């Protein structure tokens, strides 16, 4: 007797063949069914996302300022990559079957590899199919085949979804203490450095803005074995003090944020934008 999975594969082959035939014999005036997005839920209507796998649990929440991670850390999320998650809802394909009509265990959906909950709508990832490098997914009670590009991204976890900037987007720096330089903002909104060199206001302001706006090329889990590192301390306008560690300057600049368990990687030529000021950036 043929297995349930083999039957589904044969049906899929027939479906692909039928669609290929239809492509050569398409009548623009026909009323053939069109492929629909897998969900009627629009990305703009989603305000919460939960991701679950064997060793991963993340929760994101939309706010007036954008998307934020709520668990395992409370920190701004990477807007582009959250959009990548939401784009799954817009994927166009045809329904393969209803969950009640197939053996979910055969398709890896009885114990899914991972799941994403968009508001109250649950998307689960099963095994891959032998045809076209696609993966069985189930949205609520409907079974689909999607290109196998989403699961690997999802299982990157926190490093893929956290904002790549070093500081919260709403944090305004009032002082920055680097290994060899300290700058601070006075009551008249003028920057001062603790060195005899008279740096320009524009260069000091740019240094502070770089800590707020520059994005890391990548983010990883904090590795305490790279310690000891040089201490960096930033005070924000709300009184919050954020502590970093400068772990390395070559071949990449590595800045750790132990408080959230992450470390940020920047190109080595960013040194004069993050941890020092060139002498030619001072007032003449």
Buried (B, 14 or more C-beta within 10 A) or exposed (E): EEEBBEBBBEEBEEEEEEEEEEEEEEEEEEEEEEEEEBBEBEBEEBEBBBBBBEEBEBBBBBEEEEBBBBEBBEBBBBEEBBEBBBEBBEBEBBEBBEBEEBEBEBBBBEEBBBBBBBEEBBBBBBBBBEEEEBBBBBBEEBBBBBEBEBBEEBBEBBBBBBBBBBBBEEBEBBBBBBEEBBBBBEEEEEBBBEEEEEBBEEBBBBBBEBBBEBEBEEBBEBEEEEEEBBEBEBBBEEEEEBEBBBBBBEEBBBBBBBEBEBBBBBEEEBBBBBBBBEEEBBEE
